[in-house]
Structure formats: structure tokens, C-alpha cells
Amino acid sequence: MSARYTIDVEVPENLRRELDTLAAPGRLLTEAAAAGVEAHLREHFRRLQARPRKDGLKSTGFWSSTDGNSVAEQIAAAEMISDTHARIGIDSPELAHKLTGGTIRAADYGHTYLTIPATDRAAQSPTGARGLPSHIEWVEHPDGGVRPALVAGAGRPQGGASPAGAESVLFWLVRSTTHRPMPGALPAEADLAAAARESALDAIDALLARGDAA
């Protein structure tokens, strides 16, 4: 699954007129506005990354990290559509799912189960369940009932509930999982517009200061 979200940056007419009085190219103002939007996006994802995970596990750098897989690292350089219009793309199916919500089914990917990390070791595994020796057992879940799980170790599956208990579970196994949309996954449009304007005004101030120095 692929998804690309784009954010359009257009310079307001009043700022264009102000820049025209400086005899400076409009492209400069648009580039500055786009840079402001990009910086705000990265800061937004850093703030989301600082929040604790709902499952209580340690952070895996989903929103912002340096491993090449985080949402922040999928922000593309601004594409200049015209001298007054730029576009910033974010190639992230994970972000798309956060924004829209919905159900993910194991069968859609040719699998019997999806794996839900139960420990920090499991969550941090670069290759997921494939990178950890495990086998399937039915284990008593902390929320009640007996559920399928990948238990640490390469032993043979046992019938019934695992005598080792939930503490040995690396991954809980589910056939599907449903998530509600997360509106705050992206900054509010008003905040992005404010970031673009502030950065554009800074560019104008820099041009004015340069003229004074000359």
C-alpha cells in the first residue's frame, strides 16, 4: 500500500505585493514559506514522538527518528509548482492510516494473523516476528479469555493455555485490527498557514536588512 499526502503552500497576495516593492523574485518568498511549513511539520512529528505509547511499550521512532522509516523522514523536499506555489509531499502509508483510520486484515496480505507486539523486545525487532525465535501457543490474555500468541523459544506448540503465562508472549496474534482516525496526525491548516507566513515575513525582513546594509 502506498500513500502520498501533499500540502500546498501558496503565498498570500499582500505578501506578494510587499515583496514586489523590494524588486525581489516571488520565488524567494515561496521557498521561504515552504521551508517554514516543512520545519513546522518536523516539529509537529517530534512532539508526537515525545508522547508515550498507548500500549506502554518503549518508543520505536514511528513519528520521528533517524532510522529512515519514521513519518518525519518521509517528508519530501518542496516541489516548486510556480513562483507563488509550492507543494510538499509525505510518502507514508502509516501516516495515511493514522489520518483515515480503518481496518487492517491479515488475509489482505496473504497471512493468517497480524502480530501485535507484547514486549519492548518484540516492538524493537527490526524484522518483526521473523527476527525472534518463537512458536504459537494459546495463552490467557490479561484482558480475559485465551488467545493465540507467539511465545518466546522454538519449542513445540502446546495444547490449551500456555503454562508459562502471558509474560512469555512476544506477540499477540489477531486476524484484524481496527483504528479510529487520528485528526492530530497532521498540524491544523491554520498552524501551517501561520508557519508559512512567519517564515515568509522573516525572508522579507532579511531582504530589508540586506538593503539597509548596502
Sine and cosine of phi, psi and omega as CSV:
sin_phi,cos_phi,sin_psi,cos_psi,sin_omega,cos_omega
0.00,0.00,0.74,-0.67,0.03,-1.00
-0.84,-0.54,0.51,-0.86,0.03,-1.00
-0.45,-0.89,0.72,-0.69,0.03,-1.00
-0.79,-0.62,0.90,-0.43,0.08,-1.00
-0.99,-0.11,0.70,-0.72,0.00,-1.00
-0.87,-0.49,0.59,-0.80,0.03,-1.00
-0.86,-0.51,0.88,-0.47,-0.01,-1.00
-1.00,0.06,0.70,-0.72,0.03,-1.00
-0.87,-0.49,0.90,-0.43,0.03,-1.00
-0.83,-0.55,0.68,-0.73,-0.06,-1.00
-0.98,0.18,0.79,-0.62,0.03,-1.00
-0.88,0.48,0.50,-0.87,-0.07,-1.00
-0.86,0.51,-0.62,0.78,-0.04,-1.00
-0.91,0.42,-0.56,0.83,0.04,-1.00
-0.96,0.28,-0.54,0.84,0.06,-1.00
-0.89,0.46,-0.68,0.73,-0.01,-1.00
-0.90,0.43,-0.63,0.77,0.00,-1.00
-0.91,0.42,-0.63,0.78,0.01,-1.00
-0.94,0.35,-0.56,0.83,0.01,-1.00
-0.87,0.49,-0.55,0.84,0.00,-1.00
-0.93,0.37,-0.30,0.95,0.01,-1.00
-1.00,-0.06,0.00,1.00,-0.03,-1.00
0.83,0.56,0.61,0.79,0.01,-1.00
-0.94,-0.33,0.45,-0.89,-0.02,-1.00
-0.93,0.36,0.67,-0.74,0.02,-1.00
-0.88,0.47,-0.46,0.89,-0.01,-1.00
-0.85,0.52,-0.58,0.81,-0.01,-1.00
-0.88,0.47,-0.68,0.73,0.01,-1.00
-0.92,0.40,-0.66,0.75,0.01,-1.00
-0.91,0.42,-0.67,0.75,0.04,-1.00
-0.88,0.48,-0.64,0.77,0.02,-1.00
-0.91,0.42,-0.69,0.73,0.02,-1.00
-0.88,0.48,-0.68,0.73,0.02,-1.00
-0.90,0.44,-0.63,0.78,0.04,-1.00
-0.89,0.45,-0.60,0.80,0.04,-1.00
-0.91,0.42,-0.65,0.76,0.04,-1.00
-0.91,0.42,-0.69,0.72,0.00,-1.00
-0.88,0.47,-0.69,0.73,0.01,-1.00
-0.89,0.46,-0.63,0.78,0.01,-1.00
-0.92,0.39,-0.63,0.78,0.05,-1.00
-0.87,0.49,-0.72,0.70,-0.03,-1.00
-0.90,0.43,-0.64,0.77,0.03,-1.00
-0.92,0.40,-0.63,0.77,0.04,-1.00
-0.87,0.50,-0.72,0.70,0.00,-1.00
-0.93,0.38,-0.53,0.85,0.08,-1.00
-0.90,0.43,-0.63,0.78,0.04,-1.00
-0.91,0.41,-0.65,0.76,0.05,-1.00
-0.90,0.44,-0.61,0.79,-0.01,-1.00
-0.90,0.44,-0.51,0.86,-0.04,-1.00
-0.96,0.27,-0.25,0.97,0.01,-1.00
-0.96,0.28,0.57,-0.82,0.06,-1.00
-0.94,0.35,0.51,-0.86,0.06,-1.00
-0.93,0.36,0.56,-0.83,0.00,-1.00
-0.91,0.40,-0.47,0.88,-0.02,-1.00
-1.00,0.06,0.00,1.00,0.05,-1.00
0.99,0.13,-0.04,1.00,0.00,-1.00
-0.99,0.15,0.27,-0.96,0.01,-1.00
-0.93,0.36,0.41,-0.91,-0.03,-1.00
-0.89,0.47,0.60,-0.80,0.10,-0.99
-0.94,-0.35,0.14,0.99,0.02,-1.00
0.96,0.28,0.55,0.84,-0.04,-1.00
-0.88,0.48,-0.73,0.68,-0.10,-1.00
-1.00,0.10,-0.68,0.73,-0.08,-1.00
-0.50,-0.86,0.84,-0.54,0.02,-1.00
-0.35,-0.94,-0.22,-0.98,0.01,-1.00
-0.82,-0.57,0.33,0.94,-0.03,-1.00
-1.00,-0.06,0.01,1.00,0.03,-1.00
1.00,0.02,-0.05,1.00,-0.09,-1.00
-0.92,-0.38,-0.13,0.99,-0.08,-1.00
-0.96,0.27,0.31,-0.95,0.02,-1.00
-0.86,0.50,-0.69,0.72,-0.04,-1.00
-0.87,0.50,-0.55,0.84,-0.03,-1.00
-0.97,0.22,-0.10,0.99,0.02,-1.00
-0.99,-0.11,0.08,1.00,0.05,-1.00
-0.96,0.29,0.85,-0.53,-0.01,-1.00
-1.00,0.06,0.38,-0.92,0.08,-1.00
-0.88,0.48,0.53,-0.85,-0.03,-1.00
-0.87,0.50,0.71,-0.71,0.07,-1.00
-0.99,-0.15,0.85,-0.53,-0.01,-1.00
-0.99,0.16,0.93,-0.37,0.02,-1.00
-0.99,0.13,-0.64,0.77,0.08,-1.00
-0.41,-0.91,-0.05,-1.00,-0.01,-1.00
-0.91,0.41,-0.31,0.95,-0.03,-1.00
-0.85,-0.53,0.23,0.97,-0.09,-1.00
-0.58,-0.82,0.83,-0.55,0.06,-1.00
-0.80,-0.60,0.34,-0.94,-0.01,-1.00
-0.69,-0.72,0.72,-0.69,0.01,-1.00
-0.90,-0.44,0.83,-0.55,-0.01,-1.00
-0.97,-0.23,0.52,-0.85,0.08,-1.00
-0.79,-0.62,0.96,-0.27,-0.02,-1.00
-1.00,0.04,1.00,0.04,-0.07,-1.00
-0.52,-0.86,0.98,-0.21,0.11,-0.99
-0.86,0.51,-0.53,0.85,0.00,-1.00
-0.91,0.42,-0.66,0.75,0.06,-1.00
-0.90,0.43,-0.66,0.75,0.01,-1.00
-0.85,0.53,-0.68,0.73,0.00,-1.00
-0.92,0.38,-0.60,0.80,0.05,-1.00
-0.88,0.48,-0.63,0.78,-0.06,-1.00
-0.97,0.26,-0.64,0.77,-0.10,-1.00
-0.99,-0.13,-0.40,0.92,-0.11,-0.99
0.93,0.37,-0.23,-0.97,0.03,-1.00
0.84,-0.54,-0.06,-1.00,-0.06,-1.00
-0.95,-0.32,0.73,-0.69,0.11,-0.99
-0.95,-0.32,0.81,-0.59,-0.03,-1.00
-0.92,-0.39,0.69,-0.72,0.02,-1.00
-0.86,0.51,-0.62,0.79,-0.05,-1.00
-0.89,0.46,-0.47,0.88,0.01,-1.00
-0.91,0.42,-0.34,0.94,-0.02,-1.00
-0.93,-0.37,0.22,0.97,0.03,-1.00
0.97,0.23,0.35,0.94,-0.01,-1.00
-0.91,-0.41,0.32,-0.95,0.08,-1.00
-0.99,0.10,-0.62,0.78,-0.05,-1.00
-0.73,-0.68,0.41,-0.91,0.29,-0.96
-0.99,-0.13,0.49,-0.87,-0.01,-1.00
-0.96,-0.27,0.78,-0.63,0.03,-1.00
-0.92,-0.39,0.91,-0.41,-0.05,-1.00
-0.84,0.54,0.67,-0.74,0.03,-1.00
-0.93,-0.37,-0.22,0.98,-0.02,-1.00
-0.69,-0.73,0.29,-0.96,0.07,-1.00
-0.88,0.47,-0.61,0.79,0.01,-1.00
-0.86,0.52,-0.69,0.72,0.00,-1.00
-0.93,0.37,-0.69,0.72,-0.03,-1.00
-0.90,0.44,-0.54,0.84,-0.06,-1.00
-1.00,0.05,-0.09,1.00,-0.04,-1.00
-0.91,0.42,0.86,-0.52,-0.04,-1.00
-0.87,0.49,-0.50,0.87,-0.03,-1.00
-0.93,-0.37,0.33,0.94,0.04,-1.00
0.90,0.43,-0.60,-0.80,-0.07,-1.00
-0.90,0.43,-0.45,0.89,-0.01,-1.00
-0.89,0.45,-0.41,0.91,-0.08,-1.00
-1.00,0.01,0.03,1.00,-0.05,-1.00
-0.78,-0.62,0.78,-0.62,0.06,-1.00
-0.87,0.49,0.80,-0.60,-0.04,-1.00
-0.32,-0.95,0.19,-0.98,0.09,-1.00
-0.53,-0.85,0.33,-0.95,-0.05,-1.00
-0.99,0.10,0.73,-0.69,0.17,-0.98
-0.64,-0.77,0.33,-0.94,0.14,-0.99
-1.00,-0.09,0.84,-0.55,-0.17,-0.99
-0.80,-0.60,0.57,-0.82,0.08,-1.00
-0.92,0.40,0.85,-0.53,-0.03,-1.00
-1.00,0.08,0.59,-0.81,0.02,-1.00
-0.84,0.55,-0.46,0.89,0.01,-1.00
-1.00,0.07,0.01,1.00,0.01,-1.00
0.93,-0.36,0.47,-0.88,0.02,-1.00
0.99,0.17,0.08,-1.00,0.01,-1.00
-0.91,-0.42,0.77,-0.64,-0.09,-1.00
-0.75,-0.66,0.41,-0.91,0.07,-1.00
-0.95,0.32,0.56,-0.83,-0.03,-1.00
-0.44,-0.90,0.40,-0.92,0.19,-0.98
-1.00,-0.05,0.89,-0.46,-0.05,-1.00
-0.98,-0.21,0.62,-0.79,-0.02,-1.00
-0.85,0.53,0.65,-0.76,0.04,-1.00
0.97,-0.25,0.39,-0.92,-0.06,-1.00
-0.98,-0.21,0.42,0.91,-0.01,-1.00
-0.94,0.33,0.12,-0.99,0.00,-1.00
-0.97,0.22,0.59,-0.81,0.08,-1.00
-0.85,0.53,0.57,-0.82,-0.01,-1.00
-0.93,-0.38,0.49,-0.87,0.05,-1.00
-0.98,0.22,0.50,-0.87,0.02,-1.00
0.96,0.27,-0.22,-0.98,-0.02,-1.00
-0.95,0.31,0.55,-0.83,-0.02,-1.00
-0.94,0.33,0.77,-0.64,0.04,-1.00
-0.92,0.39,-0.37,0.93,-0.02,-1.00
-0.96,0.28,-0.44,0.90,0.02,-1.00
1.00,0.06,0.05,-1.00,-0.11,-0.99
-0.90,0.43,-0.35,0.94,-0.03,-1.00
-0.92,0.40,-0.30,0.95,0.02,-1.00
-1.00,-0.03,-0.06,1.00,-0.06,-1.00
-0.97,0.24,0.75,-0.66,0.13,-0.99
-1.00,-0.05,-0.71,0.71,-0.02,-1.00
-0.68,-0.73,0.70,-0.71,0.23,-0.97
-0.99,0.10,0.56,-0.83,-0.04,-1.00
-0.94,-0.33,0.77,-0.64,0.02,-1.00
-0.72,-0.70,0.44,-0.90,0.02,-1.00
-1.00,0.10,-0.38,0.92,0.04,-1.00
-0.34,-0.94,0.33,-0.94,0.07,-1.00
-0.60,-0.80,0.64,-0.77,-0.05,-1.00
-0.86,-0.51,0.71,-0.70,0.00,-1.00
-0.82,-0.57,0.59,-0.80,0.10,-1.00
-0.99,0.15,0.43,-0.90,0.06,-1.00
-0.87,0.49,0.53,-0.85,0.04,-1.00
-0.90,-0.43,1.00,-0.01,-0.06,-1.00
-0.84,0.54,-0.54,0.84,-0.04,-1.00
-0.98,0.19,0.15,0.99,0.02,-1.00
-0.90,0.43,-0.50,0.86,0.11,-0.99
-0.90,-0.43,0.46,-0.89,0.06,-1.00
-0.89,0.45,0.40,-0.92,0.07,-1.00
-0.90,0.44,0.53,-0.85,-0.01,-1.00
-0.85,0.53,-0.61,0.79,0.00,-1.00
-0.89,0.45,-0.60,0.80,0.01,-1.00
-0.94,0.35,-0.62,0.78,0.05,-1.00
-0.92,0.40,-0.65,0.76,0.02,-1.00
-0.90,0.44,-0.64,0.77,0.02,-1.00
-0.91,0.42,-0.63,0.78,0.01,-1.00
-0.91,0.41,-0.65,0.76,0.03,-1.00
-0.90,0.44,-0.70,0.71,-0.02,-1.00
-0.90,0.43,-0.69,0.72,-0.03,-1.00
-0.89,0.46,-0.68,0.73,0.00,-1.00
-0.93,0.38,-0.61,0.80,0.04,-1.00
-0.91,0.41,-0.66,0.75,0.03,-1.00
-0.90,0.43,-0.61,0.80,0.07,-1.00
-0.88,0.47,-0.62,0.79,0.02,-1.00
-0.91,0.42,-0.64,0.77,0.04,-1.00
-0.91,0.42,-0.68,0.73,0.03,-1.00
-0.87,0.50,-0.63,0.77,0.01,-1.00
-0.91,0.42,-0.61,0.79,0.03,-1.00
-0.92,0.38,-0.65,0.76,0.04,-1.00
-0.90,0.44,-0.69,0.72,-0.01,-1.00
-0.90,0.44,-0.63,0.78,0.03,-1.00
-0.90,0.44,-0.62,0.79,0.03,-1.00
-0.92,0.38,-0.62,0.79,0.03,-1.00
-0.91,0.43,-0.64,0.77,-0.03,-1.00
-0.91,0.41,-0.57,0.82,0.00,-1.00
-0.94,0.35,0.00,0.00,0.00,0.00
